[in-house]
Amino acid sequence: MTRDRAQPSHVLGTVPLADPGRVAPRLGTALAVVMLCVLAPSLAEARAASPPPAPEAPFPIVSIEGDVVVREGELRLQCGSFDLIEIEATCRVTARLRIEARGEASLVVEPHDARDELRIEGTRGVRRRLPAGRSAEVLLASTRTLSVGPDVEESPYVVSAAFARHPLAGEHQAMGTHEDRLTFAPLGVPLAGTLRIDVRGRGPVAVFADGRALEDVTIRGDGTMPSITLVLSRDRGHEGLLANGGPVVLAGSTLQLWNEREHVSIAIGYELSLAELLFVSVAVGTDLRSLSESLVLEIASPEPLYIVPSISAGVGVVAREATSAAESGRLDLAVRGRIGAQWPFVGLCLDLDYWPSFDGLTLTPSLRVSL
């Protein structure tokens, strides 16, 4: 198979079994399984494709010499996944194939990796000769991990403010579709019976048979064995000016500067980004004495090296409704000025609010957590 530089792949393919006692043309077909396992790159240079990944040790090989067909087969897939900034899926692929010799044939298994299992009729690491008309069950099983990190098509040393503020939930122009894939391709071996494919435990992994997406299916064969491909992908890119941001939680304290009284302050909100430079947030908060609603527009800088924070400044409005019996029904409005510093997930925020109704200022420092 050819490898797309932008889509690293693991391939299970075929090789012939050499017969040192003969120099005549090959007697039959060849079956082998080769696994290439790589980690998807987490960061890429600006607008440049990632270099091709280096393959790891081959999957253990099952070689077949002679004229054979697959009379019956079953392929099961079970995946467990973990999704944070990088999404990772660990998949166990098990294939049981009933191989029948139409003429005299030989099977050989040679395991190479502790994560892999190959057996002929329940026995590891053997050569098995099959007389014409006889069959044997071959078990191919492997555990491999597919992973996809953020495909940041800008400098790996400076990420956008949108990524700094919402690395998990946000959409980002610089984060396109990125894939990691594994292909099970027993090519050149006729399928003369049925192949059952069970993918109920695939999780976030998409499954394709000869390029067609499939769920649980039974393939009735009159040709060669199909190529089964597992694909783990993430697309958090977007087009256009407006993009999804994510949830925000602010926790701090509000200081009334005219009388130096201080109250706990908690707010929960949501944020959208404009051109990954401007951010619009709406939030609902409380100081345990009143409820408030805010609308804030901020401009933010990129984040260098994941260490230097993204710096932001903005303005907005706040509406406050008193909840105490003495002040029930009272509504106050304020103009808000905000400055902040943001690392991935965690930041600091300082709000200065001016309340014209009583010509007073409040100052609210907060810890900011965003997804």
Secondary structure as GFF3:
##gff-version 3
##sequence-region A 1 371
A	DSSP	beta_strand	9	12	.	.	.	ID=ss1
A	DSSP	beta_strand	61	65	.	.	.	ID=ss2
A	DSSP	beta_strand	68	83	.	.	.	ID=ss3
A	DSSP	beta_strand	87	101	.	.	.	ID=ss4
A	DSSP	beta_strand	105	110	.	.	.	ID=ss5
A	DSSP	beta_strand	116	120	.	.	.	ID=ss6
A	DSSP	beta_strand	123	124	.	.	.	ID=ss7
A	DSSP	beta_strand	127	130	.	.	.	ID=ss8
A	DSSP	beta_strand	135	148	.	.	.	ID=ss9
A	DSSP	beta_strand	158	159	.	.	.	ID=ss10
A	DSSP	alpha_helix	161	165	.	.	.	ID=ss11
A	DSSP	beta_strand	178	184	.	.	.	ID=ss12
A	DSSP	beta_strand	190	201	.	.	.	ID=ss13
A	DSSP	beta_strand	206	209	.	.	.	ID=ss14
A	DSSP	beta_strand	212	213	.	.	.	ID=ss15
A	DSSP	beta_strand	217	220	.	.	.	ID=ss16
A	DSSP	beta_strand	223	224	.	.	.	ID=ss17
A	DSSP	beta_strand	228	234	.	.	.	ID=ss18
A	DSSP	beta_strand	242	256	.	.	.	ID=ss19
A	DSSP	beta_strand	261	274	.	.	.	ID=ss20
A	DSSP	beta_strand	278	286	.	.	.	ID=ss21
A	DSSP	beta_strand	290	300	.	.	.	ID=ss22
A	DSSP	beta_strand	303	304	.	.	.	ID=ss23
A	DSSP	beta_strand	310	322	.	.	.	ID=ss24
A	DSSP	beta_strand	331	342	.	.	.	ID=ss25
A	DSSP	beta_strand	346	355	.	.	.	ID=ss26
A	DSSP	beta_strand	360	370	.	.	.	ID=ss27
###
